[in-house]
Amino acid sequence: MKAYWADLSLFFRRAHTRHRRVILHVEPDMWGYLEEDDAGLARAFAQHVVRLRNRLAPNVVLGYHLSVWGTGTDIAIQDPDRAEVERLAAKAAGYYNSLHARFDLIFGEFSDRDSGFKEHIYGASHKDAWWTGDDFARHVRFLAGVHRRTKRPIFLWQIPLGNTALPDTWGRFRDNRPEWLLGAGSAAHRKAYERAGVRALLFGGGADGTTSERTDGGWFLTHARAYYRAA
């Protein structure tokens, strides 16, 4: 850990002297493991990160990662009812608040793999790989519950880039989340996420072979341009 803190301190010093504003997404997967196993270690870690940032680089925006599995329930696979989603949101927010370390924003997620990738590469069932309207509704409710209890803005990252017209081959796997967020009828969907505290949508796969804006047949860039023209 001595080397880790030295590297992080170097990052903060460089960010402070070379950049006006930097967002640091702090150790995304780590929080889920610590939430399940060691709240005391997580608290000490989080507080030290915040102290270093405050001392060395107040221009750096710190992002805490909201784990979709740190509560022990994956809402997209296990399909909890509304009351259970609220309980899970309270549990996730309570864990963040128990750190007593003020991050500037929270990163959330859908999945870093396209639905078709999960089906054809991981062998997941169609039900587990694909999101339905009910899955999106649970996701919005969960994020809203966390936002309400933490008062932190939420950025959603690693949103897959597949679309439903692709052939499910390497680099060109299908997904429906970009269509939900940017396709026909998506304005209402984005508004629901905005009401839940979401302030940014960040697209991009998290593994080799997932769909990219270069392999999706131009769908994402076309719809992203249309969104910005209308904004």
Contacts in CASP RR format, 6 or more apart in sequence:
PFRMAT RR
TARGET T0000
AUTHOR 0000-0000-0000
METHOD contacts of the structure
MODEL  1
MKAYWADLSLFFRRAHTRHRRVILHVEPDMWGYLEEDDAGLARAFAQHVV
RLRNRLAPNVVLGYHLSVWGTGTDIAIQDPDRAEVERLAAKAAGYYNSLH
ARFDLIFGEFSDRDSGFKEHIYGASHKDAWWTGDDFARHVRFLAGVHRRT
KRPIFLWQIPLGNTALPDTWGRFRDNRPEWLLGAGSAAHRKAYERAGVRA
LLFGGGADGTTSERTDGGWFLTHARAYYRAA
5 48 0 8 1.000
5 52 0 8 1.000
8 49 0 8 1.000
8 52 0 8 1.000
9 52 0 8 1.000
9 56 0 8 1.000
11 24 0 8 1.000
12 52 0 8 1.000
12 53 0 8 1.000
12 56 0 8 1.000
12 57 0 8 1.000
12 60 0 8 1.000
13 56 0 8 1.000
13 57 0 8 1.000
15 22 0 8 1.000
15 24 0 8 1.000
15 57 0 8 1.000
15 59 0 8 1.000
15 60 0 8 1.000
16 56 0 8 1.000
16 57 0 8 1.000
16 58 0 8 1.000
16 59 0 8 1.000
16 60 0 8 1.000
19 59 0 8 1.000
20 59 0 8 1.000
21 59 0 8 1.000
21 60 0 8 1.000
21 61 0 8 1.000
22 57 0 8 1.000
22 59 0 8 1.000
22 60 0 8 1.000
22 61 0 8 1.000
23 60 0 8 1.000
23 61 0 8 1.000
23 63 0 8 1.000
23 105 0 8 1.000
24 53 0 8 1.000
24 60 0 8 1.000
24 61 0 8 1.000
24 62 0 8 1.000
24 63 0 8 1.000
25 63 0 8 1.000
25 65 0 8 1.000
25 107 0 8 1.000
25 157 0 8 1.000
26 49 0 8 1.000
26 62 0 8 1.000
26 63 0 8 1.000
26 64 0 8 1.000
26 65 0 8 1.000
26 103 0 8 1.000
27 65 0 8 1.000
28 65 0 8 1.000
28 107 0 8 1.000
29 65 0 8 1.000
29 67 0 8 1.000
30 65 0 8 1.000
31 42 0 8 1.000
31 64 0 8 1.000
31 65 0 8 1.000
31 66 0 8 1.000
31 67 0 8 1.000
31 70 0 8 1.000
32 65 0 8 1.000
32 67 0 8 1.000
32 69 0 8 1.000
32 70 0 8 1.000
33 70 0 8 1.000
34 41 0 8 1.000
34 42 0 8 1.000
34 45 0 8 1.000
35 42 0 8 1.000
35 67 0 8 1.000
35 70 0 8 1.000
35 71 0 8 1.000
35 92 0 8 1.000
35 95 0 8 1.000
36 70 0 8 1.000
36 72 0 8 1.000
39 95 0 8 1.000
39 98 0 8 1.000
42 95 0 8 1.000
42 99 0 8 1.000
43 98 0 8 1.000
43 99 0 8 1.000
43 100 0 8 1.000
43 101 0 8 1.000
46 64 0 8 1.000
46 99 0 8 1.000
46 101 0 8 1.000
46 103 0 8 1.000
47 99 0 8 1.000
47 100 0 8 1.000
47 101 0 8 1.000
49 62 0 8 1.000
49 101 0 8 1.000
50 62 0 8 1.000
50 101 0 8 1.000
50 102 0 8 1.000
50 103 0 8 1.000
53 60 0 8 1.000
53 62 0 8 1.000
61 104 0 8 1.000
61 105 0 8 1.000
62 103 0 8 1.000
62 104 0 8 1.000
62 105 0 8 1.000
63 103 0 8 1.000
63 104 0 8 1.000
63 105 0 8 1.000
63 106 0 8 1.000
63 107 0 8 1.000
63 155 0 8 1.000
64 96 0 8 1.000
64 99 0 8 1.000
64 103 0 8 1.000
64 105 0 8 1.000
64 106 0 8 1.000
64 107 0 8 1.000
64 152 0 8 1.000
65 106 0 8 1.000
65 107 0 8 1.000
65 108 0 8 1.000
66 92 0 8 1.000
66 96 0 8 1.000
66 106 0 8 1.000
66 107 0 8 1.000
66 108 0 8 1.000
66 109 0 8 1.000
66 143 0 8 1.000
66 146 0 8 1.000
66 154 0 8 1.000
67 92 0 8 1.000
68 74 0 8 1.000
68 75 0 8 1.000
68 76 0 8 1.000
68 108 0 8 1.000
68 109 0 8 1.000
70 92 0 8 1.000
71 88 0 8 1.000
71 91 0 8 1.000
71 92 0 8 1.000
73 80 0 8 1.000
73 84 0 8 1.000
73 88 0 8 1.000
75 85 0 8 1.000
75 88 0 8 1.000
75 135 0 8 1.000
75 138 0 8 1.000
75 139 0 8 1.000
75 142 0 8 1.000
76 110 0 8 1.000
76 111 0 8 1.000
76 131 0 8 1.000
76 135 0 8 1.000
76 138 0 8 1.000
76 139 0 8 1.000
77 128 0 8 1.000
79 134 0 8 1.000
79 135 0 8 1.000
79 138 0 8 1.000
80 88 0 8 1.000
80 138 0 8 1.000
82 141 0 8 1.000
85 138 0 8 1.000
85 141 0 8 1.000
85 142 0 8 1.000
86 141 0 8 1.000
86 145 0 8 1.000
88 142 0 8 1.000
89 141 0 8 1.000
89 142 0 8 1.000
89 143 0 8 1.000
89 144 0 8 1.000
89 145 0 8 1.000
89 146 0 8 1.000
89 149 0 8 1.000
90 145 0 8 1.000
90 149 0 8 1.000
92 142 0 8 1.000
92 146 0 8 1.000
93 145 0 8 1.000
93 146 0 8 1.000
93 148 0 8 1.000
93 149 0 8 1.000
93 150 0 8 1.000
94 149 0 8 1.000
96 103 0 8 1.000
96 106 0 8 1.000
96 146 0 8 1.000
96 150 0 8 1.000
96 152 0 8 1.000
97 149 0 8 1.000
97 150 0 8 1.000
103 152 0 8 1.000
104 152 0 8 1.000
105 152 0 8 1.000
105 153 0 8 1.000
105 154 0 8 1.000
105 155 0 8 1.000
105 199 0 8 1.000
106 146 0 8 1.000
106 147 0 8 1.000
106 150 0 8 1.000
106 152 0 8 1.000
106 153 0 8 1.000
106 154 0 8 1.000
106 155 0 8 1.000
107 154 0 8 1.000
107 155 0 8 1.000
107 156 0 8 1.000
107 157 0 8 1.000
108 143 0 8 1.000
108 154 0 8 1.000
108 155 0 8 1.000
108 156 0 8 1.000
108 157 0 8 1.000
109 156 0 8 1.000
109 157 0 8 1.000
109 158 0 8 1.000
110 131 0 8 1.000
110 139 0 8 1.000
110 156 0 8 1.000
110 158 0 8 1.000
110 159 0 8 1.000
110 160 0 8 1.000
110 177 0 8 1.000
111 118 0 8 1.000
111 158 0 8 1.000
111 160 0 8 1.000
112 158 0 8 1.000
112 160 0 8 1.000
112 204 0 8 1.000
112 205 0 8 1.000
112 206 0 8 1.000
112 207 0 8 1.000
112 210 0 8 1.000
113 121 0 8 1.000
113 122 0 8 1.000
113 160 0 8 1.000
113 205 0 8 1.000
113 206 0 8 1.000
113 207 0 8 1.000
113 210 0 8 1.000
114 160 0 8 1.000
114 161 0 8 1.000
114 162 0 8 1.000
114 173 0 8 1.000
114 174 0 8 1.000
114 175 0 8 1.000
114 205 0 8 1.000
114 210 0 8 1.000
114 211 0 8 1.000
115 129 0 8 1.000
115 130 0 8 1.000
115 131 0 8 1.000
115 160 0 8 1.000
115 173 0 8 1.000
115 174 0 8 1.000
115 175 0 8 1.000
115 176 0 8 1.000
115 177 0 8 1.000
116 129 0 8 1.000
116 168 0 8 1.000
116 173 0 8 1.000
116 174 0 8 1.000
116 175 0 8 1.000
117 160 0 8 1.000
117 173 0 8 1.000
117 207 0 8 1.000
117 209 0 8 1.000
117 210 0 8 1.000
117 211 0 8 1.000
118 124 0 8 1.000
118 128 0 8 1.000
118 129 0 8 1.000
119 125 0 8 1.000
119 126 0 8 1.000
119 129 0 8 1.000
119 168 0 8 1.000
120 168 0 8 1.000
120 173 0 8 1.000
122 129 0 8 1.000
130 176 0 8 1.000
131 139 0 8 1.000
131 176 0 8 1.000
131 177 0 8 1.000
131 180 0 8 1.000
136 180 0 8 1.000
136 189 0 8 1.000
136 192 0 8 1.000
140 192 0 8 1.000
140 193 0 8 1.000
140 195 0 8 1.000
140 196 0 8 1.000
141 196 0 8 1.000
143 154 0 8 1.000
143 193 0 8 1.000
143 196 0 8 1.000
143 197 0 8 1.000
143 198 0 8 1.000
144 195 0 8 1.000
144 196 0 8 1.000
144 197 0 8 1.000
145 196 0 8 1.000
146 154 0 8 1.000
147 153 0 8 1.000
147 154 0 8 1.000
147 196 0 8 1.000
147 197 0 8 1.000
153 197 0 8 1.000
153 198 0 8 1.000
153 199 0 8 1.000
154 196 0 8 1.000
154 197 0 8 1.000
154 198 0 8 1.000
154 199 0 8 1.000
155 198 0 8 1.000
155 199 0 8 1.000
155 200 0 8 1.000
155 201 0 8 1.000
155 202 0 8 1.000
156 193 0 8 1.000
156 198 0 8 1.000
156 200 0 8 1.000
156 201 0 8 1.000
156 202 0 8 1.000
157 202 0 8 1.000
158 202 0 8 1.000
158 204 0 8 1.000
158 205 0 8 1.000
158 206 0 8 1.000
159 177 0 8 1.000
159 178 0 8 1.000
159 181 0 8 1.000
159 201 0 8 1.000
159 202 0 8 1.000
159 203 0 8 1.000
159 204 0 8 1.000
159 205 0 8 1.000
160 173 0 8 1.000
160 175 0 8 1.000
160 177 0 8 1.000
160 178 0 8 1.000
160 203 0 8 1.000
160 204 0 8 1.000
160 205 0 8 1.000
160 210 0 8 1.000
160 211 0 8 1.000
161 175 0 8 1.000
161 178 0 8 1.000
161 203 0 8 1.000
161 204 0 8 1.000
161 205 0 8 1.000
161 210 0 8 1.000
161 211 0 8 1.000
161 212 0 8 1.000
161 213 0 8 1.000
161 216 0 8 1.000
161 220 0 8 1.000
162 172 0 8 1.000
162 173 0 8 1.000
162 174 0 8 1.000
162 175 0 8 1.000
162 177 0 8 1.000
162 178 0 8 1.000
162 210 0 8 1.000
162 211 0 8 1.000
162 216 0 8 1.000
162 219 0 8 1.000
162 220 0 8 1.000
163 174 0 8 1.000
163 175 0 8 1.000
163 176 0 8 1.000
163 178 0 8 1.000
163 179 0 8 1.000
163 211 0 8 1.000
163 216 0 8 1.000
163 219 0 8 1.000
163 220 0 8 1.000
164 174 0 8 1.000
164 175 0 8 1.000
164 176 0 8 1.000
164 179 0 8 1.000
165 174 0 8 1.000
165 219 0 8 1.000
166 172 0 8 1.000
166 173 0 8 1.000
166 174 0 8 1.000
166 211 0 8 1.000
166 216 0 8 1.000
166 217 0 8 1.000
168 174 0 8 1.000
170 209 0 8 1.000
171 209 0 8 1.000
171 210 0 8 1.000
171 211 0 8 1.000
171 212 0 8 1.000
171 215 0 8 1.000
172 211 0 8 1.000
172 215 0 8 1.000
172 216 0 8 1.000
173 209 0 8 1.000
173 210 0 8 1.000
173 211 0 8 1.000
175 211 0 8 1.000
178 203 0 8 1.000
178 219 0 8 1.000
178 220 0 8 1.000
178 223 0 8 1.000
179 186 0 8 1.000
180 186 0 8 1.000
180 189 0 8 1.000
181 189 0 8 1.000
181 190 0 8 1.000
181 193 0 8 1.000
181 201 0 8 1.000
182 220 0 8 1.000
182 223 0 8 1.000
182 224 0 8 1.000
182 226 0 8 1.000
182 227 0 8 1.000
183 223 0 8 1.000
190 201 0 8 1.000
193 201 0 8 1.000
203 213 0 8 1.000
203 220 0 8 1.000
204 210 0 8 1.000
204 212 0 8 1.000
205 211 0 8 1.000
205 212 0 8 1.000
213 220 0 8 1.000
213 221 0 8 1.000
END
